Amino acid sequence: MDIQRIREDFPQLERKINGERLIYFDNAATSLRPKSVVDAVSEFYLNYNANIHRAIHTLSREATEAYERAHKDVAKFINAESMEEIIFTRNTTESINLVVFSLFLSEKVKSGDTVVISLMEHHSNMVPWQFLRDKYGVNLKFVNLNSDGTLDMNHLEDVLKKSKNLKVVSITHASNVLGAVNDVKTIGKLAHRYGAIFIVDGAQSAPHLKVDVKDIDCDFYAFSGHKMLGPTGIGALYGKKALLEELEPFLRGGDMIWEVKIEKVTFNKLPWKYEAGTSNIAGGIGFGAAVRYLESVGMENVEKHERDLASYALQKLKELDFVRVYGPEERIGVVAFNVMQKNGNPFSPEFVAQVLDRHGIAIRTGCHCAQPLHNNFLKVRGTARASFYLYNTKEEIDIFVDVLRDFGNAL
Ligand SMILES: Cc1ncc(COP(=O)(O)O)c(C=O)c1O
């Protein structure tokens, strides 16, 4: 992987922040976009802007072809059987809500049934289930974590064994705080053995790992375009065709129908049955360009590079005894940490982020939409988080660690 060559594709990396060259370590929140993605979006708006699926004029046909090609490219990217299994949504959050409410509307999950998630879930794979629990009496169970922040697989099996009317297991592929990568293939086998539908939150895996939904054998896989070089406002849900055929769509209106009579409605073919109304056409086209870019680099190369960066960062941060890092050694490029005061309490992560920002380094702070993980497991109010992507370098990590070292030495 020629990182310097890759960096040239991301003009934002040229920016100076407070007089320093930008070091963008906030990739788990949203990535930067290469010029090819921005060009694909602007080419649509400037050259063949039209609505899709509705008209026979040339522009509409071109837009429809480009939008459908993007579905095909995203399907290929995660090894789905065909584009029928790829629904474009706004983001992971909407993808998960789509599954939750389609399952609920189809009475696949109802009062007295059990859904299993884990303590490391992002709010988007927790809050919709909490709603079904609080409003409709669905049981919601949480799988614990081992002390290093990995998923407790024994507890998972125990929970599945003891659950009455188990219907769904919904687990993140990779934690956006701990960096832990869950063994989703084994989790899927267990979920299916106990008769559950298996949903994977892929927000932090699709951008960073080679994902093969057939190999994982998940029933649904949710991910966001904006975390993997694509535009904001576009994401995807993979679903097994048979399930998508069977379930009720939760958004209804234009484009998702085949025929509307006063007394009866029939739905459009997949995936359009789940894409009601005018879609984010430009976003979808940009998403296609993003996965083509990632394919051209090679996801195995992206993963290897990021794992190298993560282990380099962990090793360097170990030199700073006032920095506490959370999560296991084996991880994707996400490093959550706190800078500890002499009294044993952490500095406010926001204060640490301000210091880094003065040196042009962008990180994220807070609970990263994983409040129960912070409250019930890490037992801290929040953390600072550096997260890497294909264009980051060890030299940038050196600068980041040097700024933290100077900060700590001044304490
Ligand atoms: C693991 C995980 N799941 C879900 C989400 C939600 O993604 P989005 O905000 O794009 O819907 C995120 C975003 O940070 C995430 O990291």
The ligand as an SDF file (V2000), in Angstrom:
LIG
                    3D

 16 16  0  0  0  0  0  0  0  0999 V2000
  -20.5760    0.4510   16.1440 C   0  0  0  0  0  0  0  0  0  0  0  0
  -21.4530    1.5440   15.6220 C   0  0  0  0  0  0  0  0  0  0  0  0
  -22.7360    1.2910   15.3580 N   0  0  0  0  0  0  0  0  0  0  0  0
  -23.5720    2.2160   14.8640 C   0  0  0  0  0  0  0  0  0  0  0  0
  -23.1320    3.4870   14.6120 C   0  0  0  0  0  0  0  0  0  0  0  0
  -24.1080    4.4890   14.0720 C   0  0  0  0  0  0  0  0  0  0  0  0
  -23.6890    4.9300   12.8300 O   0  0  0  0  0  0  0  0  0  0  0  0
  -24.4940    6.1150   12.1100 P   0  0  0  0  0  0  0  0  0  0  0  0
  -24.3650    7.3050   13.0110 O   0  0  0  0  0  0  0  0  0  0  0  0
  -23.7930    6.2990   10.8210 O   0  0  0  0  0  0  0  0  0  0  0  0
  -25.8840    5.6590   11.9890 O   0  0  0  0  0  0  0  0  0  0  0  0
  -21.8050    3.8090   14.8770 C   0  0  0  0  0  0  0  0  0  0  0  0
  -21.3340    5.1970   14.6830 C   0  0  0  0  0  0  0  0  0  0  0  0
  -20.4150    5.6410   15.2780 O   0  0  0  0  0  0  0  0  0  0  0  0
  -20.9440    2.8100   15.3820 C   0  0  0  0  0  0  0  0  0  0  0  0
  -19.6720    3.0800   15.6340 O   0  0  0  0  0  0  0  0  0  0  0  0
  1  2  1  0
  2  3  1  0
  2 15  2  0
  3  4  2  0
  4  5  1  0
  5  6  1  0
  5 12  2  0
  6  7  1  0
  7  8  1  0
  8  9  2  0
  8 10  1  0
  8 11  1  0
 12 13  1  0
 12 15  1  0
 13 14  2  0
 15 16  1  0
M  END
$$$$
